[in-house]
Amino acid sequence: MPIDLSFFETPLQTIELRELPGNGHIIDVGGGGEGLVSRIGGAQVCAVDIDMNKIREAQIHGFSSQWLLADAQTLPLKDASFDTATLWFSLGFIRDWSAKEQVVDEVVRVLKPEGLISILGATIDCLEDRFLLKAQFSFADGTISRMSYGLAGRQNQTIESVTEILRQAGLAVLSAEDNAFWFRIEGRKQ
Ligand SMILES: C[S@@+](CC[C@H](N)C(=O)[O-])C[C@H]1O[C@@H](n2cnc3c(N)ncnc32)[C@H](O)[C@@H]1O
């Protein structure tokens, strides 16, 4: 019997992607799919994804990142080995809050002291079963890429709730930008 799901769909969001800081190693959590961070950071990036198909999808872009098939809740990586961590539209794919917290704790563990974190996230506070973020990304080199992310609704994922788990994990929040249906947070490991 078909299940009748309700949907919330955002208007098209225009999202400017900034350059990544420094020349150091970057861990990109949930780095498959469109592979946004790998397309910017190339060989600097170790892209972790739990889904082999998403890794294959991102590799179509042909960039030189390291690819790691793993659950970011338990990263098979040494402590303090990365200068920067990115979670670009990946926390929304991890619906359960204890799992989101575990991922953030793991990211903090593998970051060097003073390491930076960059989060782009969807604001998912709708009452519908499913949330569809429609986005147009612009890269610093002028490339434009359009996509839609289909996510579980009713997550209460907001800039406030994500900032709170970053603080609990020991990160200082450097900047926070709230937009209609997405947010950007930058932080530093203390
Ligand atoms: C929106 S998609 C890809 C976003 C990606 N940053 C991009 O540039 O398009 C989110 C990704 O997170 C991955 N993911 C979900 N849960 C994960 C987990 N526990 N560990 C690692 N990756 C995970 C999914 O497989 C999916 O490829």
The ligand as an SDF file (V2000), in Angstrom:
LIG
                    3D

 27 29  0  0  0  0  0  0  0  0999 V2000
   23.5460   16.1800    0.5740 C   0  0  0  0  0  0  0  0  0  0  0  0
   24.5200   14.7760    0.4680 S   0  0  0  0  0  0  0  0  0  0  0  0
   26.0010   15.4020   -0.2010 C   0  0  0  0  0  0  0  0  0  0  0  0
   26.4120   16.7390    0.2950 C   0  0  0  0  0  0  0  0  0  0  0  0
   27.7750   17.0570   -0.2140 C   0  0  0  0  0  0  0  0  0  0  0  0
   28.5460   17.7430    0.8190 N   0  0  0  0  0  0  0  0  0  0  0  0
   27.7740   17.8010   -1.5160 C   0  0  0  0  0  0  0  0  0  0  0  0
   28.7300   18.4960   -1.7830 O   0  0  0  0  0  0  0  0  0  0  0  0
   26.8360   17.6990   -2.2950 O   0  0  0  0  0  0  0  0  0  0  0  0
   24.9490   14.2820    2.1350 C   0  0  0  0  0  0  0  0  0  0  0  0
   25.8580   13.1030    2.1710 C   0  0  0  0  0  0  0  0  0  0  0  0
   26.0640   12.7250    3.5370 O   0  0  0  0  0  0  0  0  0  0  0  0
   26.2890   11.3360    3.5260 C   0  0  0  0  0  0  0  0  0  0  0  0
   26.1170   10.8040    4.8940 N   0  0  0  0  0  0  0  0  0  0  0  0
   24.9520   10.6170    5.5800 C   0  0  0  0  0  0  0  0  0  0  0  0
   25.1990   10.0850    6.7900 N   0  0  0  0  0  0  0  0  0  0  0  0
   26.5530    9.9310    6.8770 C   0  0  0  0  0  0  0  0  0  0  0  0
   27.4230    9.4150    7.8860 C   0  0  0  0  0  0  0  0  0  0  0  0
   26.9400    8.9710    9.0520 N   0  0  0  0  0  0  0  0  0  0  0  0
   28.7450    9.3960    7.6240 N   0  0  0  0  0  0  0  0  0  0  0  0
   29.2410    9.8420    6.4350 C   0  0  0  0  0  0  0  0  0  0  0  0
   28.4640   10.3390    5.4490 N   0  0  0  0  0  0  0  0  0  0  0  0
   27.1440   10.3790    5.6670 C   0  0  0  0  0  0  0  0  0  0  0  0
   25.2630   10.8010    2.5460 C   0  0  0  0  0  0  0  0  0  0  0  0
   25.6040    9.5150    2.0580 O   0  0  0  0  0  0  0  0  0  0  0  0
   25.3120   11.8770    1.4580 C   0  0  0  0  0  0  0  0  0  0  0  0
   26.1800   11.5470    0.4030 O   0  0  0  0  0  0  0  0  0  0  0  0
  1  2  1  0
  2  3  1  0
  2 10  1  0
  3  4  1  0
  4  5  1  0
  5  6  1  0
  5  7  1  0
  7  8  2  0
  7  9  1  0
 10 11  1  0
 11 12  1  0
 11 26  1  0
 12 13  1  0
 13 14  1  0
 13 24  1  0
 14 15  1  0
 14 23  1  0
 15 16  2  0
 16 17  1  0
 17 18  1  0
 17 23  2  0
 18 19  1  0
 18 20  2  0
 20 21  1  0
 21 22  2  0
 22 23  1  0
 24 25  1  0
 24 26  1  0
 26 27  1  0
M  CHG  2   2   1   9  -1
M  END
$$$$
